[in-house]
Amino acid sequence: MHPNPVFHTHEEAENLAYARDRAFGILAVGGAEGPWMSHIPFLLEEAGDTLWLHLLRSNPIARALKDGPAAARIAVSGPDSYVSPDWYDVADQVPTWNYVAVHLTGTLELRPQDELHDLLDRQSAFFEDRLLPKTPWTPSKMSEGVMERMMRAIVPCRMRVTSVDGTWKLNQNKPDDVRMHAADYVEACGIGTDLTVLAALMRGANGQGA
C-alpha cells in the first residue's frame, strides 16, 4: 500500500464496502518457499469481520490449512491507470499510477465440508442478482448428482478479518484544477482498467493542494 497518508483518508466502512462489492481479489498466505497466491471470489459479511471463500482441494493453501489456521491477506484491486506528467498541464511533474486497492488481513481456516453447499448457493446468488432481469442460475438447474461430484474437488474456507487498509491514490496531492485536468485525460486515453470509473473517482477526490 502507498505510504502517503493523504491516500489513506477513506473510512474503514468505505474500504469494506468497496471490497464487499468487488468480491474478488488475490489471496496470499505464507509458504515455505515464498507466499502462495490465489485469485478468488469471496463473500464479505455485512459486519466486515468475516469473509467466506472456497479453494480447490489441491491448492497449496488448502493443503496447508489442514495443519491449522494461517495468517492471510486478500488484496482487492480496483480501477487503475498510468498518468502522464503532460496531463497535469503544469511544469515539473513526473509519471505516476493512480489506483484503488483494499487489503483485508486476518486468519484463514478450513470449514467443515457440509458448509460448502450453502456457501456456493450464497455466492452464486450474490453474483446472479447483478444480472437481473436475467432469471438467476441456481444449482437446481444441474443434473442430479453432478453438483455433489464437483463439490468433492473444493473446500470451504472462512477468514476472520482483523484489519482493513485502503489506498485511494487519485491525485489528492494536486490542486483541484490540475487533478480535474488529469482526470479528463485518464478517461480519454489512460492506460489501465475501468478508466471512466477512475476518472470519476479522481474528480470526486478531495484535493489537498500541491
Residue pairs with C-beta under 8 A, 6 or more apart in sequence:
1 8
1 101
1 103
1 165
1 166
1 167
2 8
2 167
2 169
4 173
6 172
6 173
6 208
7 167
7 168
7 169
7 170
7 172
8 165
8 166
8 167
8 168
9 168
9 172
9 206
10 166
10 168
12 48
12 164
13 48
14 166
15 102
15 164
15 165
15 166
16 44
16 48
16 102
16 164
18 76
18 78
18 100
18 102
18 166
19 25
19 44
19 74
19 76
19 102
19 104
19 164
20 44
20 46
20 48
22 76
22 78
22 102
23 41
23 42
23 43
23 44
23 126
23 127
24 39
24 40
24 41
24 42
24 76
25 39
25 40
25 42
25 74
25 75
25 76
25 77
25 104
26 37
26 38
26 39
26 40
26 74
26 75
26 77
27 37
27 38
27 39
27 40
27 53
27 61
27 72
27 73
27 74
27 108
28 35
28 36
28 37
28 72
28 73
28 74
28 75
29 35
29 36
29 61
29 64
29 70
29 71
29 72
29 108
30 36
30 70
30 71
31 60
31 64
36 59
36 60
36 61
36 64
38 55
38 59
38 61
40 53
40 54
40 55
40 74
41 53
41 123
41 127
42 51
42 52
42 53
42 74
42 159
43 51
43 52
43 53
43 119
43 122
43 123
43 126
44 50
44 51
44 104
44 161
45 51
45 52
48 161
48 164
49 160
49 161
50 158
50 159
50 160
50 161
51 74
51 104
51 106
51 158
51 159
51 161
52 119
52 122
52 123
52 156
52 157
52 158
52 159
53 156
53 157
53 159
54 116
54 119
54 120
54 123
54 154
54 155
54 156
54 157
55 61
55 62
55 154
55 155
55 157
56 62
56 153
56 154
56 155
57 152
57 153
57 154
57 155
58 153
61 70
61 108
62 110
62 155
62 157
64 70
65 108
65 109
65 110
65 157
66 110
68 109
69 107
69 108
69 109
70 107
70 108
70 109
71 105
71 106
71 107
71 108
72 105
72 106
72 107
72 108
72 159
73 103
73 104
73 105
73 106
74 103
74 104
74 159
75 101
75 102
75 103
76 101
76 102
76 103
76 104
77 99
77 100
77 101
78 99
78 100
78 101
78 102
78 194
78 197
78 198
79 99
79 100
79 192
79 193
79 194
79 195
79 197
79 198
79 201
80 97
80 98
80 99
80 100
80 192
80 193
80 194
80 198
81 97
81 98
81 99
81 186
81 190
81 191
81 192
81 193
81 195
81 198
82 95
82 96
82 97
82 190
82 191
82 192
83 95
83 96
83 97
83 98
83 171
83 182
83 185
83 186
83 190
84 95
84 185
85 93
85 94
85 95
87 181
87 182
87 184
87 185
87 186
88 174
88 178
88 181
88 182
89 178
89 181
90 178
96 169
96 171
97 169
97 192
98 169
98 170
98 171
98 186
98 198
98 202
99 167
99 169
99 192
99 198
100 166
100 167
100 168
100 169
100 170
100 198
100 201
101 166
101 167
102 164
102 165
102 166
102 167
103 164
103 165
103 166
104 159
104 161
104 163
104 164
105 161
105 162
105 163
105 164
105 165
106 159
106 160
106 161
106 162
106 163
107 159
107 160
107 162
108 157
108 158
108 159
109 157
109 158
109 159
109 160
110 155
110 156
110 157
111 119
111 155
111 156
111 157
111 158
112 156
113 151
113 155
113 156
115 156
116 151
116 154
116 155
116 156
117 139
117 147
117 151
119 156
120 139
120 151
121 138
121 139
124 136
124 137
124 138
124 139
125 136
125 138
128 134
128 136
128 137
128 138
129 136
139 147
168 201
168 205
170 179
170 198
170 201
170 202
170 205
171 178
171 179
171 182
171 183
171 202
171 205
171 207
172 179
172 205
172 206
172 207
172 208
173 208
173 209
173 210
174 182
174 207
174 210
175 207
175 209
175 210
176 207
178 210
179 202
179 203
179 205
179 207
180 202
180 203
182 202
183 199
183 200
183 202
183 203
184 199
186 192
186 195
186 198
186 199
186 202
187 195
187 196
187 198
187 199
190 198
190 199
192 198
